Amino acid sequence: MTTSHDEQQYLDLIRRVLDTGAPRPDRTGTGTLSLFAPPSLRFSLADSTLPLLTTKRTFLRGIIEELLWFVRGATDSTLLAAKGVKIWDGNGSAAFLQSRGLGHRREGDLGPVYGFQWRHFGAKYVDCDKDYAGEGVDQLKECIRKIKSDPTDRRIILSAWNPADIPHMALPPCHMMCQFYVHLPPASSPAEKPKLSCLMFQRSADLGLGIPFNIASYALLTHMIAQVTGTVAHELIIQLGDAHVYRDHVDALEIQLTRTPKPFPKLRWARENIDDIEAFEYADFVVEGYECHPSIPMKMSV
């Protein structure tokens, strides 16, 4: 019996949206084909697997740098741009901030977006240059604490959705929240490490450009949290709300759908003794065996 490659469910969803998606206008003016609440996507993280899509080359460095930026609570897109990661440049431009009624902010100041909510939920946002140490709720640290000390807690939740802060954000969060679940070892195997799974909900899912990033990012986050909590990464489950394909991505995705997935790569740590979520650096992420099909250019709608 052959087991379907985990990437195939992503490709099947794209095919379904292209074939049956409802035409809908969108905030960017590009236009989409949309499907609401498709079945969850499930990716195994067992044996250090990293679900980095293989039917096109994925911008791994950008994914890692953005995730580290989130983890550090940063909200300044120029910090990423300085490292050659320009995925937030459009939303951080002076013109875009002006269009959101945030023209008083300097270019690159995205407001209280993802990382701020992860690390300082409820704190009063001033600007991206302020030091918020000790302010608000550090949800990320709280999740780590619960995984270590109260692993059966049903409230191990990390939320980026804060209605009070949305008017102050350059872009409201698309990947809104996630819940972690610890699979305890059976009584007969007390020496076995607990396993860690993550369920992420995404309200708005750009299947062409965004979702490949989001899959890899939350897989990496789960591996990172497993590393610092003494657990083993087990599974990533993603539930989408509005799953859509932008009209100008259709031709590129038709090319991608002709390709056969290759085995996912493995993730290992350059330093195996990392026990603090803030201690991770880009050089710590060693991805082995990533073989993929060539890149397929797609325009980002802003």
Backbone torsions as a table, in degrees:
resi	resn	phi	psi	omega
1	MET	NA	126.8	178.9
2	THR	-92.9	141.8	179.3
3	THR	-100.8	132.1	-179.6
4	SER	-65.5	139.9	175.9
5	HIS	-62.0	138.2	-179.6
6	ASP	-57.7	-29.6	-179.0
7	GLU	-68.5	-22.8	-175.5
8	GLN	-63.1	-32.1	-179.6
9	GLN	-66.0	-33.3	175.5
10	TYR	-66.9	-44.8	178.7
11	LEU	-64.4	-40.4	178.9
12	ASP	-63.3	-36.1	178.5
13	LEU	-67.2	-42.0	177.2
14	ILE	-59.7	-45.2	179.2
15	ARG	-59.3	-42.0	-179.1
16	ARG	-65.2	-41.1	179.7
17	VAL	-67.7	-41.7	178.5
18	LEU	-62.5	-36.6	-175.7
19	ASP	-84.6	-33.1	-170.9
20	THR	-127.9	-3.4	-176.5
21	GLY	-62.9	145.5	179.2
22	ALA	-82.4	132.1	174.7
23	PRO	-65.4	128.8	-178.5
24	ARG	-142.2	141.9	170.3
25	PRO	-71.3	164.8	179.7
26	ASP	-147.4	170.7	-176.3
27	ARG	-55.5	-34.6	-174.2
28	THR	-81.7	-14.6	-177.7
29	GLY	84.1	2.3	-177.7
30	THR	-78.6	-38.4	-175.4
31	GLY	93.2	142.5	-177.2
32	THR	-137.1	165.4	162.2
33	LEU	-108.2	127.7	-167.2
34	SER	-130.0	144.5	175.5
35	LEU	-133.9	134.9	-177.0
36	PHE	-100.0	131.4	172.0
37	ALA	52.9	58.9	174.3
38	PRO	-69.1	169.1	177.3
39	PRO	-57.0	150.8	-179.2
40	SER	-59.8	150.0	171.2
41	LEU	-96.8	132.0	-177.1
42	ARG	-124.5	127.8	-177.9
43	PHE	-126.3	125.4	175.7
44	SER	-72.8	135.1	174.6
45	LEU	-109.0	4.3	-175.9
46	ALA	-61.0	153.6	178.5
47	ASP	56.2	38.0	176.0
48	SER	63.6	26.7	-179.2
49	THR	-71.6	138.5	174.7
50	LEU	-118.2	112.2	-179.4
51	PRO	-75.6	74.6	177.1
52	LEU	-98.4	115.0	-170.8
53	LEU	-56.1	141.9	-173.5
54	THR	-111.7	-10.6	-178.7
55	THR	-79.1	-0.7	165.9
56	LYS	-158.9	157.4	178.5
57	ARG	-70.6	133.7	-178.7
58	THR	-107.2	143.0	-175.5
59	PHE	-78.1	76.9	-173.4
60	LEU	-60.8	-43.0	-178.7
61	ARG	-60.2	-41.2	178.2
62	GLY	-63.9	-39.3	179.5
63	ILE	-62.8	-46.4	-178.4
64	ILE	-66.5	-46.9	-178.0
65	GLU	-63.2	-40.1	178.5
66	GLU	-64.7	-41.9	-179.7
67	LEU	-63.3	-44.0	177.3
68	LEU	-62.1	-35.8	177.1
69	TRP	-63.6	-43.4	174.8
70	PHE	-59.8	-51.2	-174.9
71	VAL	-58.6	-32.7	-179.7
72	ARG	-84.2	-0.9	177.9
73	GLY	76.3	17.5	-176.0
74	ALA	-77.4	150.6	179.0
75	THR	-135.1	13.0	-178.2
76	ASP	-102.1	109.8	-176.5
77	SER	-68.7	-19.7	179.9
78	THR	-68.5	-22.2	176.0
79	LEU	-65.6	-37.1	176.3
80	LEU	-74.6	-43.2	-178.4
81	ALA	-59.1	-35.5	179.7
82	ALA	-64.7	-20.5	177.8
83	LYS	-99.6	10.6	178.5
84	GLY	83.3	12.4	179.1
85	VAL	-106.0	104.0	-168.7
86	LYS	-108.6	19.6	-174.2
87	ILE	-65.6	-21.3	179.8
88	TRP	-103.2	1.6	-174.5
89	ASP	-60.4	-41.7	-179.0
90	GLY	-61.9	-42.0	-179.4
91	ASN	-78.2	-13.1	179.4
92	GLY	-104.3	3.2	-178.5
93	SER	-70.0	156.2	179.8
94	ALA	-59.8	-39.9	-178.5
95	ALA	-65.8	-42.1	-179.0
96	PHE	-68.7	-43.6	178.2
97	LEU	-59.8	-39.7	177.9
98	GLN	-61.7	-40.5	-178.9
99	SER	-66.8	-23.0	178.9
100	ARG	-93.4	4.6	-177.8
101	GLY	76.8	22.1	-177.3
102	LEU	-117.8	31.0	-177.1
103	GLY	-65.1	-13.2	178.3
104	HIS	-76.2	-12.3	-180.0
105	ARG	-85.5	150.3	175.6
106	ARG	-73.8	158.3	-179.4
107	GLU	-58.3	133.8	-179.8
108	GLY	96.1	-14.5	180.0
109	ASP	-84.6	101.6	-173.5
110	LEU	-83.6	-6.6	-176.6
111	GLY	83.7	-167.7	-171.9
112	PRO	-78.8	62.1	-179.0
113	VAL	-81.7	-168.8	-168.4
114	TYR	-31.7	-63.2	-173.5
115	GLY	-60.7	-36.9	178.6
116	PHE	-62.7	-43.0	180.0
117	GLN	-68.6	-38.4	178.6
118	TRP	-61.2	-38.7	-170.6
119	ARG	-108.6	-19.2	-174.3
120	HIS	-141.5	39.1	-176.9
121	PHE	-55.5	127.2	178.0
122	GLY	93.6	-12.8	177.3
123	ALA	-72.1	154.5	178.2
124	LYS	-81.0	121.0	-178.7
125	TYR	-81.6	131.1	178.4
126	VAL	-108.0	-61.9	174.9
127	ASP	-163.7	176.6	-173.8
128	CYS	-76.6	-8.9	-177.5
129	ASP	-94.7	-12.7	-178.1
130	LYS	-71.7	146.7	173.8
131	ASP	-88.9	117.0	-177.1
132	TYR	-101.9	18.0	-177.7
133	ALA	-52.7	127.1	177.7
134	GLY	81.9	-1.0	-178.9
135	GLU	-99.4	141.4	177.5
136	GLY	73.9	-172.0	-179.2
137	VAL	-96.6	124.1	176.4
138	ASP	-86.3	87.1	-175.5
139	GLN	-63.6	-37.1	-177.9
140	LEU	-63.8	-46.5	178.6
141	LYS	-64.9	-35.6	179.8
142	GLU	-67.0	-39.3	175.9
143	CYS	-61.2	-44.5	-179.9
144	ILE	-62.9	-42.2	178.6
145	ARG	-60.6	-44.9	-178.2
146	LYS	-67.1	-40.5	178.5
147	ILE	-59.1	-38.2	179.7
148	LYS	-74.9	-45.7	-168.4
149	SER	-106.7	-17.9	-177.5
150	ASP	-145.3	62.4	-168.2
151	PRO	-65.7	-15.6	178.3
152	THR	-94.3	5.1	177.1
153	ASP	-60.0	135.7	180.0
154	ARG	-94.6	14.1	-179.0
155	ARG	-122.5	34.3	177.5
156	ILE	-86.1	79.6	-167.7
157	ILE	-125.3	139.0	177.2
158	LEU	-121.0	115.3	-174.3
159	SER	-117.8	130.4	173.2
160	ALA	-100.7	-5.5	-176.3
161	TRP	-90.8	108.7	-179.8
162	ASN	-129.1	96.7	-174.3
163	PRO	-52.7	-34.8	-178.3
164	ALA	-66.2	-28.0	-175.9
165	ASP	-97.1	-11.0	-175.3
166	ILE	-56.4	-40.8	178.7
167	PRO	-61.8	-19.0	-177.2
168	HIS	-96.5	-2.2	-178.6
169	MET	-93.0	141.7	173.2
170	ALA	-62.5	-36.8	179.3
171	LEU	-146.2	121.8	176.4
172	PRO	-61.7	150.7	-175.5
173	PRO	-63.6	134.6	174.0
174	CYS	-85.1	-51.4	172.3
175	HIS	-85.6	105.1	-164.0
176	MET	-86.0	-41.1	-174.9
177	MET	-161.1	161.4	173.4
178	CYS	-143.7	156.3	178.2
179	GLN	-125.3	134.5	178.1
180	PHE	-102.4	147.1	-176.8
181	TYR	-136.4	128.0	-179.6
182	VAL	-101.1	120.7	176.0
183	HIS	-89.7	109.6	-177.6
184	LEU	-77.8	146.6	179.5
185	PRO	-68.7	153.3	177.2
186	PRO	-65.1	154.3	-179.0
187	ALA	-57.6	-27.3	-178.7
188	SER	-76.5	-11.1	-179.4
189	SER	-131.8	63.5	-174.7
190	PRO	-63.3	-21.6	-178.4
191	ALA	-83.0	-10.9	-178.9
192	GLU	-71.2	139.8	-179.9
193	LYS	-73.1	143.1	171.8
194	PRO	-62.0	154.2	179.0
195	LYS	-108.1	146.5	-175.4
196	LEU	-118.3	125.6	175.3
197	SER	-117.6	156.8	-179.9
198	CYS	-131.3	130.5	173.0
199	LEU	-111.6	119.5	-178.8
200	MET	-114.4	138.1	175.3
201	PHE	-109.7	130.9	-179.5
202	GLN	-124.4	117.1	-175.7
203	ARG	-71.4	-34.5	-174.9
204	SER	-133.2	120.6	-170.7
205	ALA	-127.4	105.3	173.9
206	ASP	-79.8	102.1	-171.3
207	LEU	-67.2	-29.8	-177.3
208	GLY	-75.4	-51.9	-175.8
209	LEU	-104.3	-44.9	-170.8
210	GLY	-74.1	-47.6	-172.2
211	ILE	-61.9	-40.0	175.2
212	PRO	-56.1	-38.9	175.1
213	PHE	-63.7	-49.3	-173.4
214	ASN	-64.5	-39.9	178.1
215	ILE	-59.2	-51.3	-177.9
216	ALA	-66.3	-38.6	-176.9
217	SER	-64.1	-48.1	-178.9
218	TYR	-73.3	-26.1	172.2
219	ALA	-66.0	-44.9	178.0
220	LEU	-63.4	-42.8	178.6
221	LEU	-59.9	-41.7	179.5
222	THR	-65.2	-41.6	176.4
223	HIS	-62.9	-40.9	179.3
224	MET	-62.9	-47.5	-178.4
225	ILE	-66.3	-37.0	175.9
226	ALA	-60.4	-41.7	-178.8
227	GLN	-60.7	-43.0	-174.8
228	VAL	-85.5	-7.4	-179.9
229	THR	-110.9	1.1	179.7
230	GLY	71.9	23.9	176.0
231	THR	-108.6	-179.1	179.4
232	VAL	-122.7	127.7	179.8
233	ALA	-60.7	132.8	-172.9
234	HIS	-118.1	-55.6	-174.5
235	GLU	-154.9	145.8	171.9
236	LEU	-115.8	125.8	177.4
237	ILE	-118.3	131.3	-179.1
238	ILE	-123.0	123.8	175.2
239	GLN	-107.2	124.9	-178.1
240	LEU	-101.5	146.1	171.5
241	GLY	-90.4	-93.8	176.8
242	ASP	-85.5	100.4	178.0
243	ALA	-94.4	119.5	-172.0
244	HIS	-139.4	156.8	173.0
245	VAL	-117.1	125.7	175.4
246	TYR	-69.5	143.5	-177.0
247	ARG	-55.4	-37.0	-177.3
248	ASP	-82.9	6.4	174.7
249	HIS	-103.9	-7.0	-171.1
250	VAL	-59.2	-49.2	-176.8
251	ASP	-62.6	-41.8	179.5
252	ALA	-63.7	-41.1	-179.1
253	LEU	-69.8	-32.0	175.1
254	GLU	-61.4	-36.8	174.8
255	ILE	-65.5	-46.0	-178.6
256	GLN	-60.5	-35.5	-177.6
257	LEU	-69.8	-13.6	176.9
258	THR	-83.5	-6.1	-172.9
259	ARG	-96.9	148.8	-179.6
260	THR	-97.9	128.1	179.7
261	PRO	-60.6	147.1	175.4
262	LYS	-105.1	164.7	-179.9
263	PRO	-56.7	140.7	176.4
264	PHE	-67.5	150.5	177.1
265	PRO	-76.6	175.5	177.0
266	LYS	-111.9	151.1	178.1
267	LEU	-112.1	131.1	169.9
268	ARG	-134.0	161.2	-177.3
269	TRP	-99.5	133.2	176.9
270	ALA	-65.0	-32.6	174.3
271	ARG	-118.3	120.5	-174.0
272	GLU	-88.6	-4.9	-175.8
273	ASN	-103.4	20.6	-179.2
274	ILE	-70.5	123.3	-178.9
275	ASP	-127.7	10.4	179.7
276	ASP	-129.7	126.5	-176.4
277	ILE	-60.5	-26.3	-179.4
278	GLU	-84.3	-6.4	-176.3
279	ALA	-85.5	-12.1	-178.6
280	PHE	-66.1	139.0	175.3
281	GLU	-126.4	162.8	-177.1
282	TYR	-54.9	-40.3	-177.0
283	ALA	-66.5	-14.4	-179.7
284	ASP	-74.2	-19.6	-175.6
285	PHE	-90.1	110.4	179.1
286	VAL	-114.3	110.8	-178.2
287	VAL	-103.9	119.8	-173.7
288	GLU	-113.1	138.3	174.0
289	GLY	77.9	29.0	178.9
290	TYR	-84.3	105.6	174.5
291	GLU	-115.2	130.4	-174.5
292	CYS	-146.5	165.6	173.0
293	HIS	-75.5	165.9	-178.0
294	PRO	-63.2	161.2	176.7
295	SER	-61.2	152.7	173.4
296	ILE	-127.7	108.9	-178.0
297	PRO	-62.0	136.0	173.7
298	MET	-141.2	138.9	-179.1
299	LYS	-81.9	138.3	176.6
300	MET	-86.5	126.2	176.7
301	SER	-86.4	130.2	-176.4
302	VAL	-113.7	NA	NA
